């Protein structure tokens, strides 16, 4: 959509900024801008300020690299959690997904990315040293690798395995297989093949 | 998604604010927030400021009620446009859509809404008086009603018709019919019926 005929500098700037959000085009951005124009000034100021102060003031946990209000995130600061189990994930989003299941009581280590030579991201760009220090320093029983299964994720998992294996720590990875509710017919070959190869003892649960 | 386990106040605030945008849920808002967290501080400040200053500083054209940088919008200020034809639309978005066609050289009148008793919006809440003053004051030949065809849009069109008809001005409405490229088979009955009733002389264009 071309704005120039009714060129309004302020609107145009705001639309440009809003359309920088991932997955948002000019049309949605315009919709957002017109919505914001209809809101009371205080609300729009709160909107803008909350974003800017998030960016300015957010900290990263010195332990696990997760975003945090203080020096330690709420997971690492929680003494009821199992600090001997560390789950390595790519991003905060993965942490939120795992936390939502309620199945995990250990702590995390957020890499913030994966090794990706194409994007110029090497092992040194990720907080892998920090992970090693955690494993060496504290008594850690198990490191769970919960990275994605793409080429880069697997490269990273392999690298971590190589680095961690001399450290006398159990290295596991999350179970892959046919999702609950999925039809075998529509499951990709790789997943189905692995799920048969890695079959488990049947345990009926009520 | 529940944030509480990794409750980060700053992130939570920003996600809440971003999810207030139309059509954006918590999940997309989180995606936006994590994206913004990865951007340089200056960029995020520019993002926030552009939105807040848009809301604070934007003006409305004293003539046609369109948003504007100054007292007159760029359409009303443009002397090459036909000021004797006024197209009445509901919102700026309609103006942008019509401008994008390049078919219209007249000016606009942006109502900013339609008469909607359910939402407590009466004729007095819309700049209809201003439209009447424009028609009475200047030499206006034609008023084009380009409002939506829903109940409220039609009520508003009818109200405008009643108010404007004593004023010796031609009142028209945009043509409705089967869209170019549409199959008759899939066109709704009302549109197809009207498009036959309002058929036009065939004029072959090369």
Contacts between the chains, C-beta under 8 A, distances in Angstrom:
chain1	res1	chain2	res2	distance
A	1	B	96	5.8
A	1	B	100	5.9
A	2	B	99	7.5
A	2	B	100	6.0
A	3	B	96	7.1
A	5	B	74	7.2
A	5	B	75	7.2
A	5	B	99	4.3
A	6	B	66	6.7
A	6	B	73	6.5
A	6	B	74	5.7
A	6	B	75	5.9
A	6	B	92	7.5
A	6	B	95	5.9
A	6	B	96	6.7
A	6	B	99	6.1
A	7	B	74	5.6
A	8	B	58	7.4
A	8	B	67	5.7
A	8	B	68	6.4
A	8	B	69	5.7
A	8	B	73	7.6
A	8	B	74	7.6
A	9	B	69	5.5
A	10	B	50	7.8
A	10	B	53	6.4
A	10	B	54	4.4
A	10	B	57	5.9
A	10	B	58	5.2
A	10	B	69	6.4
A	11	B	54	6.1
A	11	B	58	6.9
A	11	B	67	6.1
A	13	B	50	4.4
A	13	B	53	7.9
A	13	B	54	6.8
A	14	B	50	4.9
A	14	B	51	5.2
A	14	B	54	4.1
A	16	B	50	7.6
A	17	B	46	6.6
A	17	B	47	4.7
A	17	B	50	4.5
A	17	B	51	6.7
A	18	B	51	7.3
A	20	B	47	7.2
A	21	B	32	4.9
A	21	B	35	6.5
A	21	B	36	7.9
A	22	B	31	6.0
A	22	B	32	7.0
A	22	B	35	5.1
A	23	B	28	7.5
A	23	B	31	7.5
A	28	B	23	7.5
A	30	B	93	6.9
A	30	B	96	7.4
A	31	B	22	6.0
A	31	B	23	7.5
A	31	B	93	7.8
A	32	B	21	5.0
A	32	B	22	7.0
A	33	B	51	7.7
A	33	B	54	6.7
A	34	B	91	7.0
A	34	B	92	6.3
A	34	B	93	6.5
A	35	B	21	6.5
A	35	B	22	5.1
A	36	B	21	7.9
A	36	B	51	6.1
A	36	B	54	7.3
A	36	B	55	6.0
A	37	B	54	7.0
A	37	B	55	6.2
A	37	B	58	6.5
A	37	B	67	6.9
A	39	B	55	7.3
A	41	B	55	5.8
A	41	B	56	6.1
A	44	B	51	6.4
A	44	B	52	5.9
A	44	B	55	4.0
A	44	B	56	7.8
A	45	B	52	5.5
A	45	B	55	7.8
A	45	B	56	8.0
A	46	B	17	6.6
A	47	B	17	4.7
A	47	B	20	7.2
A	47	B	51	6.7
A	47	B	52	7.8
A	48	B	48	3.7
A	48	B	49	6.8
A	48	B	51	5.1
A	48	B	52	4.0
A	49	B	48	6.8
A	49	B	52	7.9
A	50	B	10	7.8
A	50	B	13	4.4
A	50	B	14	4.9
A	50	B	16	7.5
A	50	B	17	4.5
A	51	B	14	5.2
A	51	B	17	6.7
A	51	B	18	7.3
A	51	B	33	7.7
A	51	B	36	6.1
A	51	B	44	6.4
A	51	B	47	6.7
A	51	B	48	5.1
A	52	B	44	5.9
A	52	B	45	5.6
A	52	B	47	7.8
A	52	B	48	4.0
A	52	B	49	7.8
A	53	B	10	6.4
A	53	B	13	7.9
A	54	B	10	4.4
A	54	B	11	6.0
A	54	B	13	6.8
A	54	B	14	4.1
A	54	B	33	6.7
A	54	B	36	7.3
A	54	B	37	7.0
A	55	B	36	6.0
A	55	B	37	6.3
A	55	B	39	7.3
A	55	B	41	5.8
A	55	B	44	4.0
A	55	B	45	7.8
A	56	B	41	6.1
A	56	B	44	7.8
A	56	B	45	8.0
A	57	B	10	5.8
A	58	B	8	7.4
A	58	B	10	5.2
A	58	B	11	6.9
A	58	B	37	6.5
A	66	B	6	6.7
A	67	B	8	5.7
A	67	B	11	6.1
A	67	B	37	6.9
A	68	B	8	6.4
A	69	B	8	5.7
A	69	B	9	5.5
A	69	B	10	6.5
A	73	B	6	6.6
A	73	B	8	7.7
A	74	B	5	7.2
A	74	B	6	5.8
A	74	B	7	5.7
A	74	B	8	7.6
A	75	B	5	7.1
A	75	B	6	5.9
A	91	B	34	7.1
A	92	B	6	7.5
A	92	B	34	6.4
A	93	B	30	7.0
A	93	B	31	7.9
A	93	B	34	6.6
A	95	B	6	5.9
A	96	B	1	5.9
A	96	B	3	7.1
A	96	B	6	6.6
A	96	B	30	7.5
A	99	B	2	7.6
A	99	B	5	4.3
A	99	B	6	6.1
A	100	B	1	6.0
A	100	B	2	6.1
